């Protein structure tokens, strides 16, 4: 094997001039092979990176609004939905902790409302949340440039409200403006003067149009409930693969609790895999696209490398004949040319890795490539820095290339020393 390695290292991939002098550039076939391999690898890496980044971003947005698991009253849409809402007592918290270890539970109180200015109005769903909730942290990451999420703790100042850019544009509002918010509670119209503390923009039009956020104690006082009552309990902090199992365990735990206490209440338990199914099913279509792209790019790489090895062999017919004449076996010569082709593969992989990594890092940091948020829910192309996946793709391409290179190398066995001396 040492002889084959030495020959593969010494045989040049550069094009020679008619006078026998080596030119400073690679042979055209070699350049095409390196470029084809590098381009195919780059497309594969970018496709996987974009798909991974897109799925991660959309899942985070859906989970930010829908929550991983939501527990509410089964009659939560009736007239008494708040006063008979969910209470996050110690016993309920213990059941949640047992069914979903490591998860974080927080109260939410939803209240239909209307924001009215001097000239216009918009209907919203006011989300009363606490500043230790996952929803608060999610919206804080989505606030417009220059805005900061206000404190939603019990000692907050005034009546802050966080509205979406969609609502702000419709009502011509900006951060710092005061606005009247009307609540319809138990047949009564209650009005509160609130201050726009921040504007958020998630690019999720269906949610941004109606969702507004404020400290939960404001809505609790309006509904005359205590600090343990809300319309739902939000549970987050689970791994995606644990959500369905934790939901089933929570249903069983709450059912046993109701039986043990003799309560006539009933609970509705949903998880994001159900409430966000439309988005997740859409994201699953990306996997099919990725398989198609990887298959096509694999075919391109294979054809390019096979063609390149054939060109290298045809350019070295006399060398092959000479090696056979001095006693080299077909297997040894085949290994020499496969190793030469592996040099091309290595150069192509390096070029593809450098190009793809540069694009991924630049796009993830600077967001240079935009998207239409109305169609894709994002205003830029997301690229995940999944370097582990990049390594797997490299190994897969390298192994596939070596296997494919075995086929054209069989041509060497058909070359005889005598005929090779006359080959032009």
C-alpha distance (Angstrom), angle and dihedral (degrees) to the residues before:
residue distance angle dihedral
X1 . . .
X2 3.80 . .
X3 3.82 90.7 .
X4 3.82 91.9 51.2
X5 3.80 91.2 49.4
X6 3.78 92.4 50.2
X7 3.80 92.8 48.3
X8 3.82 92.1 46.9
X9 3.80 89.3 50.7
X10 3.80 94.7 48.3
X11 3.80 98.4 43.6
X12 3.79 105.5 91.6
X13 3.78 125.9 -129.9
X14 3.78 90.4 -159.1
X15 3.79 124.8 103.0
X16 3.79 117.2 -108.3
X17 3.77 125.0 -140.7
X18 3.82 122.9 -123.7
X19 3.81 90.3 -99.4
X20 3.80 91.1 56.7
X21 3.79 96.1 -107.4
X22 3.77 117.4 133.9
X23 3.76 116.0 -113.1
X24 3.79 121.2 -138.1
X25 3.79 94.2 -118.4
X26 3.77 134.2 72.8
X27 3.77 121.0 -106.8
X28 3.84 112.4 -88.4
X29 3.80 92.0 -116.9
X30 3.79 91.1 54.0
X31 3.80 92.1 47.9
X32 3.80 90.8 50.7
X33 3.81 91.0 48.7
X34 3.81 93.4 49.8
X35 3.80 91.9 45.1
X36 3.80 92.9 46.5
X37 3.79 93.4 48.4
X38 3.81 92.8 44.8
X39 3.80 93.4 46.8
X40 3.80 92.9 47.8
X41 3.80 91.9 48.8
X42 3.80 91.3 46.9
X43 3.81 91.4 52.1
X44 3.81 91.2 48.3
X45 3.79 93.1 50.2
X46 3.80 93.8 45.1
X47 3.81 92.0 47.5
X48 3.81 92.1 52.7
X49 3.81 92.0 42.2
X50 3.81 93.3 50.6
X51 3.80 93.4 45.4
X52 3.81 91.9 48.3
X53 3.79 92.5 45.9
X54 3.79 93.0 46.3
X55 3.80 93.7 49.0
X56 3.81 91.4 47.0
X57 3.81 94.0 49.7
X58 3.81 95.5 45.4
X59 3.80 92.6 45.3
X60 3.81 90.4 51.3
X61 3.80 91.3 50.3
X62 3.80 93.9 47.1
X63 3.80 91.6 46.5
X64 3.81 90.0 46.5
X65 3.81 90.3 60.6
X66 3.81 103.2 27.9
X67 3.85 100.3 35.5
X68 3.79 123.4 -139.3
X69 3.82 93.8 -97.4
X70 3.79 127.1 7.8
X71 3.81 125.1 -167.3
X72 3.80 118.0 -165.5
X73 3.78 140.4 151.7
X74 3.79 113.3 -78.1
X75 3.83 86.9 -132.8
X76 3.79 90.2 46.5
X77 3.78 94.4 128.8
X78 3.77 98.5 58.3
X79 3.79 130.4 95.3
X80 3.82 92.7 -87.6
X81 3.80 95.0 46.2
X82 3.82 94.8 124.1
X83 3.78 101.8 39.6
X84 3.81 89.2 46.5
X85 3.78 92.0 39.3
X86 3.77 130.9 124.9
X87 3.76 118.8 -60.0
X88 3.80 116.7 -155.7
X89 3.80 96.3 -145.5
X90 3.79 126.3 165.6
X91 3.81 91.6 -100.7
X92 3.83 92.6 52.3
X93 3.80 90.6 45.5
X94 3.82 89.7 52.7
X95 3.82 91.5 51.8
X96 3.80 90.5 50.0
X97 3.81 91.7 48.3
X98 3.81 90.9 52.4
X99 3.81 95.8 45.3
X100 3.82 95.7 41.7
X101 3.83 109.3 28.0
X102 3.78 113.0 -159.3
X103 3.80 93.8 14.1
X104 3.79 124.0 129.0
X105 3.81 120.9 -130.5
X106 3.80 124.2 -159.1
X107 3.79 137.3 168.2
X108 3.80 125.0 -110.9
X109 3.78 127.4 -171.5
X110 3.79 116.2 -163.8
X111 3.79 119.6 -162.5
X112 3.83 128.1 175.3
X113 3.79 110.3 -126.1
X114 3.79 144.2 160.1
X115 3.78 127.9 -128.5
X116 3.80 111.6 -148.3
X117 3.77 130.6 -171.1
X118 3.79 128.7 179.8
X119 3.80 91.4 -87.4
X120 3.80 108.7 23.1
X121 3.80 146.7 13.8
X122 3.81 139.1 -150.0
X123 3.78 131.1 -159.9
X124 3.80 114.9 -128.4
X125 3.79 141.8 170.6
X126 3.79 107.2 -123.3
X127 3.78 111.5 -142.3
X128 3.79 112.0 -154.9
X129 3.81 106.9 -158.2
X130 3.80 139.3 159.8
X131 3.77 124.5 -118.5
X132 3.81 92.2 -116.9
X133 3.80 91.9 60.5
X134 3.80 125.5 104.8
X135 3.80 89.8 -124.1
X136 3.81 90.4 59.4
X137 3.80 91.3 51.8
X138 3.79 91.3 46.0
X139 3.82 94.2 51.9
X140 3.81 90.3 43.8
X141 3.82 88.3 60.8
X142 3.80 90.9 50.6
X143 3.81 99.4 51.0
X144 3.79 117.4 125.2
X145 3.77 119.4 -96.4
X146 3.79 110.7 -75.3
X147 3.81 94.3 19.1
X148 3.79 124.6 110.2
X149 3.77 125.2 -160.1
X150 3.82 107.9 -109.7
X151 3.82 121.5 -128.0
X152 3.80 112.7 -85.8
X153 3.80 94.0 -170.9
X154 3.80 122.0 125.4
X155 3.81 91.4 -96.7
X156 3.81 95.5 54.4
X157 3.79 118.7 141.3
X158 3.79 121.4 -113.5
X159 3.79 123.6 -29.0
X160 3.82 106.8 -51.6
X161 3.77 120.1 -171.8
X162 3.80 129.3 -171.8
X163 3.80 114.7 -151.8
X164 3.79 132.9 -179.0
X165 3.77 125.3 -102.0
X166 3.82 87.4 -114.5
X167 3.82 92.0 58.4
X168 3.80 92.4 41.5
X169 3.81 91.3 52.9
X170 3.80 93.1 46.3
X171 3.81 92.2 52.2
X172 3.81 97.4 32.7
X173 3.79 91.8 -120.4
X174 3.79 129.8 152.4
X175 3.78 136.7 -171.6
X176 3.81 110.0 -69.5
X177 3.82 96.3 27.6
X178 3.79 119.9 129.5
X179 3.77 117.8 -130.9
X180 3.82 138.3 178.1
X181 3.80 115.5 -117.5
X182 3.81 118.0 -164.8
X183 3.82 121.8 -155.0
X184 3.81 125.2 -166.2
X185 3.81 106.4 -149.0
X186 3.81 125.2 166.3
X187 3.79 91.5 -19.7
X188 3.80 93.0 -51.1
X189 3.79 129.2 112.4
X190 3.80 111.6 -132.7
X191 3.80 120.9 -175.7
X192 3.76 128.3 -161.7
X193 3.77 128.6 -175.5
X194 3.80 107.5 -131.8
X195 3.79 135.4 -179.5
X196 3.81 122.8 -131.0
X197 3.81 98.9 -122.4
X198 3.81 97.8 175.2
X199 3.79 142.9 -7.8
X200 3.80 121.3 -133.4
X201 3.80 131.7 -164.7
X202 3.81 121.9 -167.5
X203 3.84 94.6 162.6
X204 3.81 87.5 -127.1
X205 3.78 97.0 126.9
X206 3.81 96.2 -171.0
X207 3.80 91.0 57.9
X208 3.80 100.9 31.2
X209 3.81 91.6 57.8
X210 3.80 94.3 63.1
X211 3.80 110.6 16.8
X212 3.82 122.7 99.0
X213 3.80 127.4 163.0
X214 3.78 136.2 -145.6
X215 3.83 138.0 156.1
X216 3.79 110.0 -66.6
X217 3.81 94.0 -129.1
X218 3.84 90.4 66.0
X219 3.80 92.2 60.0
X220 3.80 92.1 39.7
X221 3.81 90.9 56.9
X222 3.80 90.8 48.3
X223 3.81 89.8 53.5
X224 3.83 92.4 40.6
X225 3.79 93.9 -124.7
X226 3.79 130.6 136.6
X227 3.79 127.7 -106.4
X228 3.84 93.4 -93.7
X229 3.81 95.7 59.5
X230 3.78 129.4 88.2
X231 3.77 139.3 141.2
X232 3.81 91.9 -102.2
X233 3.79 145.5 4.2
X234 3.80 113.5 -127.1
X235 3.79 118.2 -150.2
X236 3.81 120.2 -165.2
X237 3.78 140.6 152.9
X238 3.82 98.5 77.7
X239 3.78 127.6 127.9
X240 3.83 110.6 -106.3
X241 3.81 91.7 -114.6
X242 3.82 91.0 55.2
X243 3.81 97.8 54.3
X244 3.82 99.5 86.9
X245 3.81 93.7 43.8
X246 3.81 92.5 47.5
X247 3.83 90.0 48.4
X248 3.81 91.3 54.3
X249 3.82 92.2 46.4
X250 3.80 90.5 48.6
X251 3.81 92.3 51.2
X252 3.80 89.8 52.1
X253 3.80 92.9 45.6
X254 3.80 94.7 49.6
X255 3.81 91.7 45.6
X256 3.81 90.4 53.8
X257 3.81 89.4 47.5
X258 3.81 92.1 53.3
X259 3.79 91.3 48.5
X260 3.79 92.9 48.0
X261 3.81 93.4 49.7
X262 3.80 95.1 40.1
X263 3.80 90.2 -128.1
X264 3.80 120.8 163.6
X265 3.79 91.8 -149.8
X266 3.79 121.8 113.9
X267 3.78 129.2 -157.2
X268 3.77 133.8 -142.1
X269 3.82 112.4 -146.6
X270 3.81 119.5 -170.0
X271 3.77 132.4 168.3
X272 3.77 133.8 -156.6
X273 3.80 92.6 -106.4
X274 3.81 87.1 67.5
X275 3.79 102.8 33.6
X276 3.81 92.7 43.0
X277 3.81 96.2 38.0
X278 3.81 93.0 117.9
X279 3.79 91.6 59.8
X280 3.80 95.7 40.6
X281 3.81 92.7 50.1
X282 3.79 87.8 51.5
X283 3.80 90.2 51.3
X284 3.80 91.1 51.5
X285 3.79 88.5 63.9
X286 3.80 87.2 66.3
X287 3.80 89.8 66.6
X288 3.80 90.2 60.9
X289 3.79 90.8 50.2
X290 3.81 91.0 50.3
X291 3.82 92.1 51.5
X292 3.81 90.0 51.5
X293 3.81 92.3 48.4
X294 3.81 93.5 47.6
X295 3.80 91.1 48.2
X296 3.81 93.4 49.7
X297 3.79 93.6 46.1
X298 3.80 90.2 47.0
X299 3.80 89.6 54.4
X300 3.81 91.1 48.6
X301 3.80 90.9 50.7
X302 3.79 92.1 47.3
X303 3.80 95.7 50.0
X304 3.79 91.1 45.3
X305 3.79 94.2 51.6
X306 3.80 94.4 44.0
X307 3.79 90.7 50.7
X308 3.80 91.6 47.0
X309 3.80 93.7 50.9
X310 3.80 90.4 49.4
X311 3.80 89.2 52.2
X312 3.82 91.5 49.0
X313 3.81 91.0 49.4
X314 3.81 93.2 48.4
X315 3.80 90.2 48.7
X316 3.82 89.7 52.5
X317 3.81 100.8 44.3
X318 3.81 92.6 121.1
X319 3.79 90.9 47.8
X320 3.80 89.7 51.7
X321 3.80 90.9 50.1
X322 3.81 91.4 49.1
X323 3.80 92.4 49.6
X324 3.80 90.8 50.3
X325 3.81 90.4 48.2
X326 3.80 92.0 56.7
X327 3.79 92.3 49.4
X328 3.81 107.0 -89.4
X329 3.80 113.5 149.3
X330 3.81 124.6 -128.3
X331 3.80 89.0 -111.8
X332 3.78 93.1 54.9
X333 3.81 92.9 48.3
X334 3.79 91.5 46.9
X335 3.79 90.3 53.7
X336 3.80 90.3 50.0
X337 3.80 92.8 55.5
X338 3.79 93.7 41.4
X339 3.80 88.4 54.3
X340 3.80 89.5 49.8
X341 3.79 89.2 52.1
X342 3.81 89.6 47.9
X343 3.80 87.4 60.3
X344 3.79 87.2 58.9
X345 3.81 90.6 47.8
X346 3.81 91.5 50.2
X347 3.82 91.8 49.4
X348 3.82 90.5 48.2
X349 3.81 92.3 48.5
X350 3.79 91.5 49.4
X351 3.81 92.2 49.1
X352 3.79 92.4 46.7
X353 3.81 93.1 47.3
X354 3.79 93.5 49.6
X355 3.81 93.3 47.4
X356 3.81 95.0 44.9
X357 3.82 94.7 44.0
X358 3.80 91.4 49.1
X359 3.81 92.1 51.0
X360 3.83 92.9 45.7
X361 3.79 94.6 49.2
X362 3.81 93.3 44.9
X363 3.81 93.4 47.3
X364 3.81 95.4 44.9
X365 3.80 90.8 50.4
X366 3.81 103.2 35.6
X367 3.85 104.5 22.6
X368 3.81 91.3 -138.0
X369 3.82 97.0 164.0
X370 3.83 111.1 65.9
X371 3.80 130.6 -152.9
X372 3.78 133.5 -159.6
X373 3.84 102.3 -104.3
X374 3.81 92.4 -158.5
X375 3.80 89.9 64.1
X376 3.81 103.0 30.8
X377 3.85 103.9 25.8
X378 3.82 88.2 -125.7
X379 3.79 130.5 83.7
X380 3.81 94.7 -147.9
X381 3.80 138.8 33.6
X382 3.83 106.7 -93.0
X383 3.80 116.0 -139.8
X384 3.78 120.4 -173.1
X385 3.79 117.8 -145.4
X386 3.80 92.2 -131.2
X387 3.79 99.3 162.3
X388 3.80 92.6 164.4
X389 3.80 89.6 59.4
X390 3.81 89.9 46.9
X391 3.81 89.4 56.3
X392 3.81 91.0 50.1
X393 3.82 91.3 50.5
X394 3.80 90.3 49.8
X395 3.79 92.4 51.7
X396 3.79 91.2 46.4
X397 3.81 93.4 49.9
X398 3.81 91.9 46.0
X399 3.82 93.9 50.5
X400 3.80 92.3 44.9
X401 3.80 90.6 49.3
X402 3.82 92.6 52.2
X403 3.81 91.3 50.3
X404 3.81 92.2 48.0
X405 3.80 92.0 48.8
X406 3.81 90.3 61.6
X407 3.82 91.4 71.2
X408 3.83 101.9 61.0
X409 3.82 91.0 39.0
X410 3.83 89.0 71.9
X411 3.81 87.0 73.6
X412 3.81 88.0 76.2
X413 3.82 91.0 70.2
X414 3.82 90.3 62.7
X415 3.79 94.9 56.4
X416 3.79 113.8 95.5
X417 3.82 123.2 -159.0
X418 3.79 92.9 -124.7
X419 3.80 97.3 51.7
X420 3.81 92.5 42.3
X421 3.82 91.2 63.8
X422 3.80 89.6 60.9
X423 3.85 94.8 44.0
X424 3.79 116.2 118.0
